Amino acid sequence: MKDRLEEIFYWQQQFNETVRRERHLTYDTATWLQKEALALIVELGEVLEEARYKWWKNAEPIRPEKLHEELVDVLHFFISLCIDAGLDAESLYQGYLAKNRENFRRQQGLSDKPGYEVPRPE
């Protein structure tokens, strides 16, 4: 049995292959990455719209079901980007864990990366 992230990668790969085959899409990898990144940006814009970012308009309640739908769309394009960049579920997971550990180290002032030193009381 696959874990959930592996299953998401599997089904996204199946979808991508179907769309590309049935629509006769034969872009090179760089073009796919560009198109998917652009689609991801557009979907993030739709998340912003659902989050009611326009402070200059009359406030409306967020529609959770629509917000969730847009977030799932973001995931679709993000996973497609990962697949086309050569990341599988395990690589993404391991990369996330490594970066998360480093992010904690930075916030604790333990990283060698400049700019994350924790101010010490005088």
N, C-alpha and C positions, 0 to 999 in steps of 0.2 A: 504494500500500500504506500502510495506517495504521500509526502507531507503536503500541507496546503500550498506552500510556496512552489514546490515542484509541480503540483497540479496546475497552478496558475500559469507557470511557464509552459507546461505541456499544452494547455488549451489555447494559449496565445499563439504558440508556434503553429498549432493546427489551423487556427483562424488565419494567421498571416499567409501560410502556404496556400490555403484555399482562395483567399482574395487575390493573391499574386498570380496564381494559376488561372483562375476563371476570368480575371480582368486583363490577363496578358501583360503584367507589369514586370519589367526586367531591368529596373534601375540598378546601378552599382551600389556598393555598400555605403559610400559617402553620401550619395543622394538619398538613400533610405534614411540614414541617420539625420540628415538635414530635414527631410519631410516629417519624420517622427518627432524631432525636437520642436519643429514649428507647430505641429498638431498638439503637442504637450503644452506648449505656451498658450495656445488658443484655449485648450481645456482649462488651464489654470485661470485664464481670464474669465471663463464661465463660472468657475468657483468664486472668484471675486464678485461677479455680478450677483450670485446667489447669497453671498455674505453681506450684500447691501453696503458696499464700500463708498457709495456716493453720499457723502455727508451733506451735500447741498440739496438733496432731494428729501421729500417727506419720507420718514422712516416707515418701512414695512417689515413685518415679521419674516424671518428666514423660513423658507420651506424646507424642512429637513429632508424630505424624500427627494426633492430636486437637488439639493446640495450633495446628498449621498450619491445620486446618479452621476453627477459631475466628477466627484472624487473617484468613482469607479472608472470613468472614462480616462482620468489622469493615469490611473494604474495601468490600464490597457496600453496606452502609448509609452509609459515608462518601461513596462516589461518588454514591449517591442524594441525599444531602444537597447535595452540590456541584451536581448537575443542577438540583434544585429551587430552589437559591439563585441560579441563573443563571451558575454557573461551568462552563466547558467545559474540556477537557483542556489546551488552550494557556493559558488564564487561570490555571488551577491551577498549571501548570508555571512560568509567569512570576511568579506570586505567591510560589511557593515559593523561586525563585531570589532574588527581592528580599528576602524575609524571612531567608533563609540568609545573604546578604551582611550584612544588618543585625546578625544574631546574631553573626557573626564580628567585626564592628566593635565591638559591645558588649563582647565578651570581650577585645578588644584595648584597650579604654578609648578608642576613637575615636568613639563615638556621642555625640550630643547628649542622649540620654535619661538623666535622672538615675538614680543608683544603680549605674551600671556603670563608675565610675571605677576604674582599676587602681591599687592601692596602690603607691607608689614607695618604694624603700628610702631610709631616712634617712641 
